[in-house]
Each structure stands twice: as C-alpha cells, then as structure tokens.
Amino acid sequence: MRFRRILLKLSGECLAGSGGTSIDSDVIVAYAKEIHEVCASGVQVAIVVGGGNIFRGLKGVGQGFDRVKGDQMGMLATTINSIALSCTLRSEGLETEVFSATQMEPYARYWVRDQAVECLEKGGVALISGGTGNPFFTTDSAAALRAVELGASALFKGTRVDGVYNADPEKEPTAIKYNRLSFDEALQKNLKVMDITAFALCKENKMPVVVFDMNKRGNLLRLVKGDPIGTELF
C-alpha cells in the first residue's frame, strides 16, 4: 500500500446526498462499506466530517446569529454526523471511537492524540469531531491539523467531483481538471480547494492532499492502493 494511515475529510453535504440536508441513509451505508474495505486492506483510517448538512456557522451569521455561537452550533453538527457515521461503521463490523475537540462526554471522548493513535493501531476508526474547538476555523483546517498531528501519510478530501478544476465542473462543462498541483499554484490560481489556513498547515508540514470523488464506488480503495485518482496537491 502506498498509504499506511490516512485522514479522510468528508463534507456534511456529502452525507446529505441529493437531498442537501440531514443524513442520507443510503449514502452513509455506502461510505461505511468503502471505509471498511480500506481498513480490511490494512490501512489505518481517521475521519473528519463537516456539519454543513445540519448547520453552517457562516450561514447563521446571515440569519442574525453571532459568529462565535454560529460556529459552535456547526461544531455540534459535526459531532452528530460523526456519531451517525460511527454507528454505521460499527454495523459493518468496525470498532470506532468518536473524539471531540471540546468536552462532550458521554457523546464523544475529549480529543487526545495518543488515544486516537491507539484506536487506529488496534484497527479501529477514529472519528474526530468539533472542528478545532475554536470559532473562525473550518473543518478543512481541522482536518489538516489532525492529519499532521496523527502523522497521516496523506489527507484525502472526498467530494462530489473527481478532482480539482479551474472552474466548477458542475456549472462549467469545459472546466479543465488538474492531475497534480502544488499548494502555491492552487493559491496563485485562487482555486477553492481548502481555506488558506488548511493550505498553510499542509504545505508547512509536507502533508499531501488528494481531492477525489467519494461517490464513485471503489475509488477510496483504489486510491490507497496508489491508483492515480483525483487531484494530488503537494
């Protein structure tokens, strides 16, 4: 295997499927099966899930919410998604542990890096919720931070498209896909892959990022085996 340990970042919108909100049971079961296959291959998997399918802090600001409180609500949403995915993974026969960046017992264990590593090394899946525990940071930044902390081989960003394009491929049919791209190039071209904080963390710590289509069956397993899928940022 090319990768020994990965941090898989999933957006909340991915879990919502075509509905756009809440959690699509068919989607979450399909994801659990994909993750199970990867774990069975011997790759260790940690997961950070967004919360946009339930509540997005920035959207709340436009509705009159205080930004700090809005972001805190978003962090709670990521915990709901993590618990849901954890339960589905367990139904597939995997051991899981949900961690949170803030104190949230009994719903999730407080994030301790060494405990998450212990879970991974025993073959379990560590789901890390609550973002960074602070407002004004995205779950992409949280994913980058946890990937670095855990010593992951790469950060896999599962999306609804098959990589990074110079325009939105869902809106622009002529958009051009990049196979490999440096962080500097992505920033220079103003490509909306991750926020600047996440980029900086990955660049400084030499953490490669692979953006790929999580909804295509078998992509995740093919990716950990080293198949050239999606777009790699380095």
Secondary structure by P-SEA (a helix, b strand, c coil): ccccbbbbbbccccccccccccccaaaaaaaaaaaaaaaaabbbbbbbbbccccccaaaaaaacccaaaaaaaaaaaaaaaaaaaaaaaaaabbbbbbbbccccccccccccaaaaaaaaaacbbbbbccccccccccaaaaaaaaaaaacccbbbbbccccccccccccccccbbbbccccaaaaaaaccccccaaaaaaaaaacbbbbbbcccccaaaaaaaaccccccccc
